[in-house]
Amino acid sequence: MVTVDMQRKLQDEKCPEGGDVKDHLMKLQTIQEGLIAMGADPGDKNFVAIVLGSLLTLYETYLSALTGAATLLGKTLDPDIVLQGINDEAKQKTMQTKERGEREAAFYSGNGSKRPKKHPDRMEYYNCHKKDHMAKDCWAKGGGKEGQNP
């Protein structure tokens, strides 16, 4: 009964929306290892199918590419490679989400002053080739405040 319960738990496990994919995969691996220790190994093919089915729809494109490549190569998916690939994809998605959030925060927040905050990696503006101001605030010829020196 214990093995049947653990097999059901492995099959029913789903990654929660907004959950940590790495933690989810580790949980699946722990359940699989427990089953193997009890002599009820689900097998690599079944384990991979369970892992793929437990992920969010956010990963559908990656999973389609992964399974398509395996089919084209005529190979079965190795659980270790699948887990590593999913971890890498999750890391990439996390970085993209973080970068998108930073861009949106920068877009929606203003500092209320005429000049933007100074940043060491600020771009050089095309008008006077100096940093830390925008063309509309530039006093050089061609700038928005041409001739209006401070």
Rosetta silent file (secondary structure, phi, psi, omega in degrees, C-alpha in Angstrom):
SEQUENCE: MVTVDMQRKLQDEKCPEGGDVKDHLMKLQTIQEGLIAMGADPGDKNFVAIVLGSLLTLYETYLSALTGAATLLGKTLDPDIVLQGINDEAKQKTMQTKERGEREAAFYSGNGSKRPKKHPDRMEYYNCHKKDHMAKDCWAKGGGKEGQNP
SCORE:     score description
SCORE:     0.000 S_00000001
   1 L     0.000  -36.266 -178.663    0.000    0.000    0.000 S_00000001
   2 H   -64.148  -43.233 -179.666    2.845    2.381    0.786 S_00000001
   3 H   -66.130  -39.231  178.269    4.369    1.973   -2.681 S_00000001
   4 H   -63.342  -41.531  178.928    0.992    2.463   -4.365 S_00000001
   5 H   -63.871  -42.373  179.427    0.452    5.617   -2.303 S_00000001
   6 H   -68.093  -37.883  177.583    3.912    6.950   -3.231 S_00000001
   7 H   -64.049  -40.844  178.163    3.371    6.146   -6.918 S_00000001
   8 H   -65.004  -41.447  178.972    0.078    8.028   -6.819 S_00000001
   9 H   -62.334  -40.848  178.855    1.774   10.931   -5.057 S_00000001
  10 H   -63.244  -43.833 -178.012    4.489   11.013   -7.739 S_00000001
  11 H   -71.319  -31.512 -176.850    1.914   11.042  -10.535 S_00000001
  12 H   -86.675  -11.898 -176.651   -0.317   13.656   -8.893 S_00000001
  13 L   -66.976  128.209  178.761    2.480   16.085   -8.023 S_00000001
  14 L  -129.078  144.887  176.432    2.207   19.369   -9.972 S_00000001
  15 L   -73.769  123.770 -178.540    4.406   22.435   -9.893 S_00000001
  16 L   -70.071  150.499  176.790    2.338   25.226   -8.329 S_00000001
  17 L   -58.707  125.286 -178.668    1.777   28.457  -10.245 S_00000001
  18 L    78.450    3.420  179.952    4.607   30.784   -9.266 S_00000001
  19 L   -78.825  167.696  179.822    6.325   27.935   -7.440 S_00000001
  20 L   -82.857  115.834 -177.247   10.022   27.137   -7.527 S_00000001
  21 H   -64.570  -38.275 -179.608   10.629   24.639  -10.341 S_00000001
  22 H   -61.596  -44.601  177.633   13.925   23.502   -8.825 S_00000001
  23 H   -63.112  -39.971  179.043   12.202   22.603   -5.529 S_00000001
  24 H   -60.933  -46.452 -179.488    9.449   20.837   -7.459 S_00000001
  25 H   -65.793  -37.502  177.649   11.944   18.712   -9.398 S_00000001
  26 H   -64.471  -37.393  178.257   13.850   17.866   -6.224 S_00000001
  27 H   -64.038  -43.743  177.130   10.593   16.710   -4.629 S_00000001
  28 H   -61.122  -42.728  179.396    9.871   14.453   -7.614 S_00000001
  29 H   -63.552  -39.000  179.515   13.390   13.013   -7.431 S_00000001
  30 H   -63.429  -43.677  178.436   12.992   12.342   -3.696 S_00000001
  31 H   -64.223  -42.816  179.111    9.753   10.448   -4.279 S_00000001
  32 H   -61.069  -44.001  179.456   11.368    8.498   -7.131 S_00000001
  33 H   -62.915  -37.495  176.574   14.344    7.577   -4.940 S_00000001
  34 H   -63.344  -41.623  177.982   11.971    6.410   -2.215 S_00000001
  35 H   -64.997  -41.515  178.582   10.160    4.188   -4.704 S_00000001
  36 H   -62.370  -42.204  179.466   13.441    2.753   -5.978 S_00000001
  37 H   -62.638  -29.199  179.370   14.518    1.996   -2.400 S_00000001
  38 L   -90.016    2.280  178.504   11.255    0.070   -1.891 S_00000001
  39 L    82.136   20.284 -178.923   11.791   -1.889   -5.104 S_00000001
  40 L  -121.776   51.616 -179.030    9.072   -0.091   -7.060 S_00000001
  41 L   -57.875  122.795  179.277   11.181    1.821   -9.591 S_00000001
  42 L   -71.318  -13.121 -179.400    8.820    3.730  -11.919 S_00000001
  43 L    86.342  149.634 -177.154   11.414    3.455  -14.695 S_00000001
  44 H   -60.194  -45.243 -176.588   13.163    6.229  -16.577 S_00000001
  45 H   -62.266  -46.162  179.363   10.558    6.525  -19.323 S_00000001
  46 H   -66.816  -40.402 -179.509    7.645    6.817  -16.867 S_00000001
  47 H   -63.041  -43.809  177.884    9.553    9.205  -14.613 S_00000001
  48 H   -60.889  -43.269  179.184   10.350   11.520  -17.539 S_00000001
  49 H   -62.090  -40.584  178.661    6.680   11.447  -18.596 S_00000001
  50 H   -64.824  -44.684  179.101    5.606   12.313  -15.041 S_00000001
  51 H   -60.450  -48.683 -178.194    8.123   15.175  -14.846 S_00000001
  52 H   -61.714  -38.546 -179.616    7.028   16.602  -18.197 S_00000001
  53 H   -76.370  -13.918 -176.710    3.363   16.376  -17.229 S_00000001
  54 L   -91.125   -5.650 -175.450    3.918   18.037  -13.864 S_00000001
  55 L   -89.492  162.062  179.267    5.217   21.331  -15.223 S_00000001
  56 L   -70.025  159.526  178.405    3.357   24.555  -15.914 S_00000001
  57 H   -63.835  -17.695  176.819    2.144   25.448  -19.402 S_00000001
  58 H   -57.744  -24.957 -176.798    4.869   28.102  -19.367 S_00000001
  59 H   -99.085    4.994 -175.788    7.313   25.316  -20.246 S_00000001
  60 H   -57.621  -43.490 -178.583    5.329   23.806  -23.145 S_00000001
  61 H   -62.434  -46.141  179.448    7.517   25.331  -25.852 S_00000001
  62 H   -63.113  -44.472 -178.003   10.719   24.112  -24.221 S_00000001
  63 H   -65.823  -36.827  176.580    9.284   20.649  -23.597 S_00000001
  64 H   -63.180  -43.086  178.353    8.059   20.384  -27.191 S_00000001
  65 H   -63.919  -41.756 -179.353   11.533   21.262  -28.450 S_00000001
  66 H   -63.234  -49.324 -179.057   13.103   18.759  -26.064 S_00000001
  67 H   -70.581  -34.563  177.158   10.834   15.876  -27.027 S_00000001
  68 H   -64.135  -42.286  178.947   11.002   16.812  -30.718 S_00000001
  69 H   -64.415  -41.409  179.355   14.795   16.750  -30.687 S_00000001
  70 H   -63.727  -40.283  179.367   14.810   13.365  -28.953 S_00000001
  71 H   -65.132  -45.300  179.247   12.372   11.978  -31.526 S_00000001
  72 H   -61.503  -37.298 -179.716   14.429   13.301  -34.446 S_00000001
  73 H   -82.623   -8.992 -179.322   17.587   11.792  -32.992 S_00000001
  74 L    69.401   32.319 -177.838   15.812    8.522  -32.245 S_00000001
  75 L  -118.196  154.530  173.256   16.829    8.668  -28.580 S_00000001
  76 L   -88.826  153.108 -178.851   14.918    8.295  -25.350 S_00000001
  77 L   -79.385  123.020  177.264   15.013   11.135  -22.876 S_00000001
  78 L   -79.614  130.334 -177.768   17.428   10.529  -20.019 S_00000001
  79 H   -55.919  -40.882 -178.828   15.935   11.730  -16.693 S_00000001
  80 H   -64.158  -41.080  179.304   19.153   13.465  -15.599 S_00000001
  81 H   -68.522  -40.521  178.622   19.413   15.409  -18.861 S_00000001
  82 H   -62.645  -47.077 -179.230   15.719   16.332  -18.743 S_00000001
  83 H   -63.276  -42.173  178.943   15.965   17.561  -15.148 S_00000001
  84 H   -64.436  -43.475  179.159   19.117   19.573  -15.884 S_00000001
  85 H   -62.525  -41.725  179.466   17.542   21.092  -18.988 S_00000001
  86 H   -66.883  -40.807  176.310   14.380   22.073  -17.115 S_00000001
  87 H   -60.095  -43.925  178.681   16.463   23.604  -14.305 S_00000001
  88 H   -63.226  -43.058  179.085   18.427   25.622  -16.865 S_00000001
  89 H   -64.166  -40.451  178.366   15.227   26.753  -18.579 S_00000001
  90 H   -63.294  -41.547  178.331   13.708   27.757  -15.214 S_00000001
  91 H   -61.898  -43.377  179.145   16.826   29.760  -14.383 S_00000001
  92 H   -63.013  -44.458  179.952   16.628   31.503  -17.761 S_00000001
  93 H   -64.561  -37.705  177.910   12.926   32.296  -17.298 S_00000001
  94 H   -63.397  -43.628  178.715   13.619   33.678  -13.814 S_00000001
  95 H   -64.110  -42.428  179.990   16.331   35.959  -15.179 S_00000001
  96 H   -64.358  -41.143  179.392   14.071   37.146  -18.013 S_00000001
  97 H   -64.909  -41.849  179.059   11.225   37.855  -15.588 S_00000001
  98 H   -63.350  -46.015  179.462   13.567   39.777  -13.284 S_00000001
  99 H   -63.090  -41.404  179.210   14.956   41.846  -16.169 S_00000001
 100 H   -62.908  -42.456  178.652   11.439   42.556  -17.467 S_00000001
 101 H   -63.149  -40.435  178.204   10.371   43.684  -13.998 S_00000001
 102 H   -65.576  -40.337  178.562   13.372   45.993  -13.710 S_00000001
 103 H   -64.932  -42.669  179.907   12.641   47.521  -17.120 S_00000001
 104 H   -66.143  -39.961  178.411    8.987   48.059  -16.226 S_00000001
 105 H   -63.246  -41.372  178.522    9.907   49.584  -12.874 S_00000001
 106 H   -66.324  -36.565 -179.476   12.316   51.957  -14.596 S_00000001
 107 H   -68.108  -44.776 -174.049    9.667   52.844  -17.156 S_00000001
 108 H   -85.331  -13.813 -179.071    6.907   53.550  -14.662 S_00000001
 109 L  -103.636  134.865  174.739    8.956   55.323  -12.027 S_00000001
 110 L  -118.534  152.775 -179.102   10.113   58.869  -12.431 S_00000001
 111 L   -96.229    2.872  173.228   12.348   60.663  -10.019 S_00000001
 112 L    77.265   -0.671  179.162   10.461   63.959  -10.322 S_00000001
 113 L  -110.153  168.281 -179.760   13.490   66.005  -11.322 S_00000001
 114 L   -70.854  -34.359 -177.653   14.593   67.398  -14.642 S_00000001
 115 L  -101.942  138.163  176.156   17.762   65.327  -14.670 S_00000001
 116 L   -69.692  160.226  175.997   17.769   61.545  -14.414 S_00000001
 117 L   -61.240  148.603 -179.411   19.695   59.886  -11.632 S_00000001
 118 L   -78.396  136.083  177.334   23.346   59.356  -12.405 S_00000001
 119 L  -132.603  135.501 -178.903   24.343   55.866  -13.406 S_00000001
 120 L   -63.223  -25.865 -177.700   27.894   54.780  -14.200 S_00000001
 121 L   -98.493   19.249 -178.267   26.696   52.795  -17.206 S_00000001
 122 L   -59.745  146.262  178.816   24.653   55.692  -18.617 S_00000001
 123 L   -77.027  153.021  175.018   24.621   56.080  -22.375 S_00000001
 124 L   -84.780  131.754 -177.221   26.359   58.920  -24.107 S_00000001
 125 L   -85.682  148.561 -171.148   23.834   61.182  -25.806 S_00000001
 126 L   -67.784  -25.961 -172.557   24.098   61.925  -29.495 S_00000001
 127 L   -72.716  -59.224 -176.735   23.877   65.716  -29.244 S_00000001
 128 L  -113.391   -2.143  178.855   26.888   66.723  -27.119 S_00000001
 129 L    63.635   26.014  174.174   28.340   63.274  -26.381 S_00000001
 130 L  -105.799  164.089 -176.985   28.220   63.856  -22.618 S_00000001
 131 L  -103.189  169.434  171.737   26.556   61.575  -20.095 S_00000001
 132 L    71.102   23.843  168.574   23.859   61.963  -17.440 S_00000001
 133 L  -155.477  163.202 -179.213   21.375   64.159  -19.263 S_00000001
 134 L  -100.874  161.488 -177.441   18.921   63.868  -22.094 S_00000001
 135 H   -58.249  -35.871 -179.019   18.964   65.747  -25.391 S_00000001
 136 H   -66.197  -21.617  179.468   15.883   67.780  -24.399 S_00000001
 137 H  -102.613    7.653 -174.859   17.852   69.128  -21.400 S_00000001
 138 L   -81.464  134.870  179.483   21.083   69.743  -23.304 S_00000001
 139 L   -89.500  -10.602 -178.806   22.458   73.305  -23.419 S_00000001
 140 L   -73.223  166.674 -179.716   24.755   72.602  -26.366 S_00000001
 141 L   -57.226  130.439  179.660   23.858   73.546  -29.930 S_00000001
 142 L    93.932  -10.317  179.699   20.983   71.398  -31.162 S_00000001
 143 L   -83.766  166.941 -178.237   19.759   70.554  -27.652 S_00000001
 144 L   -66.489  -24.160  179.745   16.342   71.330  -26.249 S_00000001
 145 L  -119.836   40.444 -178.382   17.758   74.054  -23.978 S_00000001
 146 L   -56.394  129.517  177.439   20.295   75.411  -26.404 S_00000001
 147 L    78.304   -0.934  179.746   21.877   78.644  -25.125 S_00000001
 148 L   -98.645   59.451 -178.578   20.134   78.430  -21.736 S_00000001
 149 L   -57.133  152.772 -177.635   23.271   77.885  -19.677 S_00000001
 150 L   -67.285    0.000    0.000   22.731   77.391  -15.950 S_00000001
